[in-house]
Amino acid sequence: MRTSRLLILTAIVVWALAGCVSSTGSSDSWSRSYLAPTDRVFSAVIDVLEDEGYLVDADRETGRITAKPSRNSRGLSPFLAVKVFESSGQVVVDVQTRAGVTDSVTQGDRIEASIVEFFHELELRLQGFKD
């Protein structure tokens, strides 16, 4: 009984430290906040984007990352502008889509699904489930 409580408490702490604590989204902008070091989040964002087949250009000093879909990217991949910055003791990852993506409902749904998948993969990486 005590072991299961400890496991549950550990899982809650891990989720709170690395998981999403807030989320906003519209058709072209998404943000999530994390309780993890800025450098760790920045590196994890780059790793996830590269794993998804993006060509990444990153500037650690400004926290800006641009991601262009490569020929190897899966599905419908929009051009992305990502900003990683600290705010109120948390690290915010703000993702915006860029020109080159049409506004059709079907494509919008696919793009939103790809952004949700990006954040899912980022959270797994921050929680230590992926390298």
N, C-alpha and C positions, 0 to 999 in steps of 0.2 A: 504494500500500500504506500509506504513512504517512498519507495523507488519510483512508482508511477507518478506521484505528486512532484517529485524532483524532475522527472522527464517532462512533465507538462509545464512546470515553471521554466525549465531551460528552453523549451520550445517557444514559450511566450517571450522570453528575454531575447532570443535570437531574432524572432519576428520583429520585435520592437526596435532592435538595434539596426537591422538591415532592411526590413520590409517597408512597404509603402505606408506612410502615415497620412498622406493626403493626396487627393487626385482631383484635377480639374481637366475638362476636355471640351473641345469644340471640334468643328470639322477640320480645322487646320492647326490646332495647338493643344498640346498635352503637357501636363506637369505632374511630377511626383516628388515627394520629399523623403529623405533617408537620414537615419541617425548613424552615419558612418563617416570616416575621414574623407575629406574632399579628394585627396590624391587617389585613394582607393576607388571612389565612385567614378572619378574621371577615367582612370585606367580601365575599369570594368565596362564603362560605356564604349570606349574604343574597341575593346575585345569583342563585345557583343556585336557591334556594327560590322567589324571585320569578319566575324563568324557568319554573319548574315549575308556576306558577299558585297559589302559596301567598300568603296575606295574612300579612305578617311584622311582628312586634313585637320590636324588638331593644334591648338595653341593653348598650352597649359596656363600661361600667364593670364590670359583673358577668359579662360574657361570655355572658349568657343570651339565647336567641332562642326565641320561640314562633312556630309556623307553623300556621295554620289553612287547610285546603283551601278554595279559592274555587270558584265555579261553573265557572271556566275550567280548573281543575286536571285533569290527564290521569289517566284510570284511577282505581283505588282509591287515594285519598290519605288517609293517617291524619293525625290531629293530631300535631304533633311538638314536642318540647321539646329544644332543642339547647344544649349548653354548650361554649364554646370557651375553653380555658385552657392555660397553660404547665405542663409537667411534664418534668423531667429534660432540659431543653434542647430540647424538642420542643413543638409545639402540638397539643393533643389536641382532636378534635372528637367529642363524645359525643352520640349521637342516641337519644332514647327516644320511643316511641309513647305516646299518651295515650288516655284514655277516648273511646268513640265507635266503636271498632273491635272487631268481634266476633272470637272466637277460633277460627273455623272454619279447617280446614287449608288450604282453597283461598284464603281471604282472607289467612291468615298467609303463604302462599307469595307472593302478589301483593304484600303489604306488604314482605316481605323483598326481593323483586325491585326494588321502588321505592326502597328504602333503598340497595341496591347501586348502582342507577342514579344516585342522588343523589351517592354518593361517587365514582363514575366521572366524573360531570360536574364535581364539585369538583376532582378531580385534573387533568382536562383544563384547567380554568381556571387552576389554580395553576402548571401547566407552561407556560402561555402559549399553548395551542392554541385557547382561546376567550377572547373579551373579555367 
